[in-house]
């Protein structure tokens, strides 16, 4: 009996110590709000509000989330980067970086974009390089008021329509509904000119101001077809 009492006593002590250690670890896990790391390797980091709402993602290319508008996700390929989401759960901008090589050629692209409410990017700092011939600058788009998810849903419906005039008409209409022309570009173009171009609501360049790589400066006012109607310095173009 003495041995049995001794064993029972040891089990009670062991159980009490185990419970105490478990409670200590649990309290530490729930109360510790900050950790310090010298280095960390991850494939994706999610930043969320206290209610669980996703507000930022930093991830590699395979773990980048699909774009989301009004809860509607649509598939697209993306390089590694960082995305931001507004308080409604919609993606509203981000950073992307990437480069590819093959057959002696390369392509590189970077971007910092800001999306219009319920739509795609409205402003971006862009860099696109094709074997050393590159453009980089600030680009501004004119996005429609129709939410992007509605356009995507309509596009899916049209894709399922049989070929014919009705489908052609539907495609023409959705193209108009989602018309998103560039309105402003300020930067360096692929010909090494520094350039400022202003476009009309149809995406047609109407004013171009540039300085060439050799140092020639020029200002052109263009008609709807892109033909200069007045230039500075005056090169004989009639008003």
C-alpha positions in Angstrom: 0.0 0.0 0.0 2.9 2.4 0.8 4.3 2.0 -2.7 0.9 2.6 -4.3 0.3 5.8 -2.2 3.8 6.9 -3.2 3.1 6.4 -6.9 -0.2 8.1 -6.7 1.4 11.0 -4.9 4.1 11.3 -7.7 1.4 11.2 -10.3 -0.4 14.0 -8.6 2.7 16.1 -8.4 3.5 15.4 -12.1 0.0 16.3 -13.2 0.1 19.6 -11.2 3.5 20.5 -12.7 2.3 19.7 -16.2 -0.8 21.8 -15.9 1.2 24.7 -14.5 3.7 24.5 -17.4 0.8 24.3 -19.9 -1.0 27.3 -18.5 2.3 29.3 -18.5 2.9 28.5 -22.1 -0.7 29.3 -23.1 -0.7 32.7 -21.2 2.7 33.5 -22.8 1.4 32.7 -26.3 -1.7 34.8 -26.0 -0.2 37.8 -24.2 3.0 38.1 -26.3 2.3 40.6 -29.0 5.7 41.2 -30.4 8.5 38.9 -31.6 11.9 39.8 -32.7 13.7 37.9 -35.5 17.2 38.5 -36.9 16.1 36.8 -40.2 13.0 35.0 -41.5 12.3 33.1 -44.7 8.7 32.9 -45.8 6.7 32.5 -49.0 3.8 34.8 -48.0 3.0 37.2 -45.2 -0.6 38.3 -44.6 -1.4 41.5 -42.6 -4.9 41.6 -41.2 -7.1 43.9 -39.1 -8.3 42.6 -35.7 -11.5 41.5 -37.4 -9.6 39.3 -39.8 -9.9 41.6 -42.8 -6.9 41.2 -45.1 -5.1 44.5 -45.7 -1.7 43.6 -47.1 0.0 40.6 -48.7 3.7 40.2 -49.5 4.4 37.0 -51.4 6.3 35.1 -54.0 4.8 34.6 -57.5 3.2 31.3 -56.7 1.4 32.6 -53.6 0.3 36.0 -54.8 -3.5 36.2 -54.4 -5.9 36.8 -57.3 -7.3 40.3 -57.7 -10.6 40.8 -55.8 -13.4 43.3 -56.4 -16.7 43.1 -54.5 -15.7 39.6 -53.5 -15.2 38.5 -57.1 -11.8 37.0 -57.7 -10.4 36.7 -61.2 -7.4 34.7 -62.4 -4.2 36.4 -63.6 -0.5 35.6 -63.5 1.6 37.8 -61.3 5.2 38.2 -60.3 6.3 38.4 -56.7 5.4 41.6 -54.9 3.2 43.3 -52.4 -0.5 44.0 -52.6 -2.8 46.3 -50.6 -6.5 46.0 -49.8 -9.0 48.6 -48.7 -11.3 48.3 -45.7 -13.9 46.7 -48.0 -11.7 43.8 -49.0 -11.0 45.1 -52.5 -7.5 45.2 -53.9 -6.4 48.8 -54.4 -2.8 48.8 -55.4 0.6 47.3 -55.0 4.2 46.7 -56.0 5.4 44.1 -58.5 8.9 43.3 -59.7 10.0 40.7 -62.2 12.5 39.7 -64.9 12.8 36.9 -67.5 15.6 35.7 -69.7 15.8 33.3 -72.7 17.5 32.8 -76.0 19.9 35.7 -75.4 17.1 38.2 -74.6 15.6 39.5 -71.5 12.6 41.4 -70.2 12.2 43.3 -66.9 9.3 45.1 -65.4 8.5 46.9 -62.1 5.5 48.9 -61.0 3.9 50.8 -58.2 0.2 51.1 -58.9 -2.8 52.8 -57.3 -6.3 51.5 -58.2 -9.5 53.4 -58.8 -12.3 52.5 -56.4 -13.8 49.2 -57.5 -11.7 49.2 -60.7 -8.2 48.6 -62.0 -5.1 50.8 -61.7 -5.7 54.5 -62.3 -2.1 55.7 -61.7 1.2 53.9 -61.7 5.0 54.3 -61.8 6.0 51.9 -64.5 9.3 50.4 -65.9 9.2 48.1 -68.9 12.5 46.9 -70.4 12.9 44.8 -73.6 16.6 44.0 -74.2 17.7 47.5 -73.1 15.0 49.4 -75.0 12.9 50.6 -72.1 10.4 53.2 -71.0 9.8 54.4 -67.5 7.6 57.0 -66.0 4.3 58.0 -64.5 1.1 56.8 -66.4 -2.5 57.8 -65.6 -5.6 56.0 -67.0 -9.2 57.1 -67.2 -11.2 54.2 -65.7 -14.9 53.7 -66.0 -17.4 54.0 -63.2 -18.7 50.4 -63.8 -17.2 48.1 -61.1 -14.7 45.7 -62.5 -16.4 42.7 -61.1 -19.6 43.5 -63.2 -17.5 43.7 -66.3 -15.8 40.4 -65.6 -19.1 38.6 -64.9 -20.5 40.0 -68.2 -17.4 38.9 -70.0 -17.8 35.4 -68.7 -21.4 35.4 -69.9 -20.4 36.6 -73.4 -17.7 33.9 -73.6 -20.5 31.3 -73.3 -22.6 32.8 -76.0 -22.8 31.1 -79.4 -21.0 32.9 -82.3 -23.1 35.4 -84.2 -24.2 38.9 -84.4 -25.5 39.0 -80.8 -22.1 38.0 -79.4 -20.3 40.5 -81.6 -22.6 43.3 -80.4 -22.1 42.3 -76.8 -18.3 42.3 -77.2 -18.5 45.7 -78.7 -20.6 47.1 -75.9 -18.4 45.6 -73.1 -15.3 47.1 -74.8 -17.0 50.5 -74.7 -18.1 50.0 -71.0 -14.5 49.1 -70.0 -12.8 51.7 -72.1 -9.7 52.8 -70.1 -7.5 55.0 -72.1 -4.2 56.5 -71.0 -4.7 60.2 -70.3 -1.2 61.2 -69.2 2.3 59.9 -69.6 5.4 61.6 -68.1 8.7 59.8 -68.4 11.4 58.4 -70.7 10.3 56.6 -73.8 12.0 53.7 -75.7 13.7 56.2 -78.0 15.5 57.8 -75.1 13.4 61.0 -75.3 12.1 62.6 -72.2 8.4 62.9 -72.8 5.2 64.5 -71.6 2.1 63.4 -73.5 -1.5 64.4 -72.9 -4.3 62.2 -74.4 -8.0 62.9 -75.0 -10.9 60.7 -73.6 -10.4 58.3 -76.5 -6.8 57.7 -75.7 -5.5 59.8 -78.7 -2.3 61.9 -78.1 -3.2 65.6 -78.5 -0.2 67.3 -76.9 3.4 66.0 -77.0 6.3 67.8 -75.3 9.7 66.1 -75.5 13.4 66.5 -75.5 15.4 64.0 -77.6 18.5 62.2 -76.6 20.5 64.6 -78.8 19.0 67.6 -77.0 16.3 68.8 -79.4 13.2 70.2 -77.6 9.8 70.3 -79.2 6.1 70.9 -78.4 3.5 69.5 -80.8 -0.3 70.0 -80.8 -2.0 67.2 -82.6 -5.4 66.6 -84.2 -7.5 63.5 -83.7 -5.5 61.5 -86.3 -2.2 62.4 -84.6 -1.1 64.9 -87.2 0.7 68.0 -85.9 -1.4 71.2 -86.3 1.0 73.5 -84.5 4.5 73.1 -83.2 7.1 74.9 -81.2 9.6 75.8 -82.4 7.6 76.8 -85.4 8.5 74.4 -88.2 6.1 75.7 -90.8 3.0 73.7 -89.6 -0.1 75.7 -90.3 -2.6 76.4 -87.5 
